[in-house]
Amino acid sequence: MTRAILLPVGRDWYALPPVALQEVVAGPVVTDVPTAPATVRGLFNVRGQIVPLLDTGALLGLEPTAACPFAVVVQTAHGPAGLAVTGMPEPAELAWLVGRPGPGGRLAPTPPGSGSR
C-alpha cells in the first residue's frame, strides 16, 4: 500500500505524495497576473507569503479549471506553489494493480472500508 493525497481536478482525481503537501487553503483570494502564461491563475497569500496559483487542469493538458474552491500548496525546487483543485483533497491508500495495461502496473485507490487510511 502507498499513501497518497487525491486531488480532484474536474471529474478526475490525481495522486500526490503526502510529503509534497504543505497545506490546503480553502477559498484562496487570487490576484490576476495579466502577462502570466495560461497555466498561472494568479497569486495568493499564504500566511504572508505570496504564492503562485497554477491551473492544475491546464498543467495536465485538460480543460482549465473553471472554479478554484481549494488550493493545495506544495513545495517545489523554486519554493511553494499552489495547485488549483475543484474539491477538497482526500487521503487514500493506493494498491498496485498487477496485470493491467501500463508499464510496471498502475495505482488505484483502495475501496473505502477495505483498509486503514
Secondary structure by P-SEA (a helix, b strand, c coil): cbbbbbbbcccbbbbbcccccccccccccccccccccccccbbbbcccbbbbbccccccccccccccccbbbbbbccccbbbbbbccbbbbbbbbbbcccccccbbbbccccccccc
